[in-house]
Amino acid sequence: MKILTIGNSFTDSLNAYFPQTVQSIKGHLQLDRASFGGCELRRHWSYVNAEENDVDCRIYAGGGRKLREILSGDSWDVVTIQQASHESWRPECFEPYAGNLVEYIHRHAPGAEVIIQQTWAYRADHPQLQPGSEWNINQLSMHQRLTQNYRELAQRYQCRIIPTGHAVQLSRENEGNRFCNYSLSLLNALRWPDLPPQSGDVVGKCFWRKNPESGELEIARDLIHLNCRGQYLQACLWTAFLYQKNTSEITFVPEELANSDAAFLRKIAQQAIDSFGQ
């Protein structure tokens, strides 16, 4: 299967384990990216416009090729699109960019199926999910809003959805010990190597790093990207969804995960496929 992702870091996370999970079911995979970190649908479409209006402009593939050259240059089975996570919950941010991209893909890769990846809600300790934040939403409302936006997008263009965000939320709901938010004052009280509570979520990680200006160690927080548990969940979900397999057939388990936890994540991935609907 030849898959091209027109996305951002929320598809780049597939590089961690997706090739291995596919290999474990004896599948074949060519995974290529036309992605940029944090790239919104509107920015992808602005890049396409720039390339189409300037014969010498090449933005994709590290500035080596135009997107239409990538699309027409191989016999893609699947091309995926998605919204950037920070705009995923805002319905006004999807169009006309999504529609333009879908039409562009159909024109230059007519044999490919356009599939949408549903992105996920941030971890509960993200600043924008706290009371009084600019976004004025919590994790559940972010999930509900982005899910509605993706469902409407899929219905509009008759596309299937890979329900990664649904799988992430199901994992949160079924954790034996759910992630527990904490007071920000804890960050100032901790000393290396201690970190805030992190278990119970497939999104996010905290780590110590040196401040380049002061030279002192400080706690950094990535509260939006999948951690290794989430990357495995995503890989299992994509494998089962695209190759029409049950996740129980996936035998690969990363060294970073316990066998029991990997089994839990495979079960959640299958549950997400079975319960999401299309």
Secondary structure, 3 states (H helix, E strand, C coil): CEEEEECCHHHHHHHCCHHHHHHHCCCCCEEEECCCCCCCHHHHHHHHHHHHHCCCCCCHHHHCECHHHHHHCCCCCEEEECCCHHHCCCHHHCCCHHHHHHHHHHHHCCCCEEEEECCCCCCCCCHHHCCCCCCCCCHHHHHHHHHHHHHHHHHHHCCEEECHHHHHHHHHHHCCCCCCCCCCHHHHHCCCCCCCCCCCCCEEEEEEEECCCCCCEEEEEEEEEECHHHHHHHHHHHHHHHHCCCHHHCCCCCCCCCHHHHHHHHHHHHHHHHHHCC
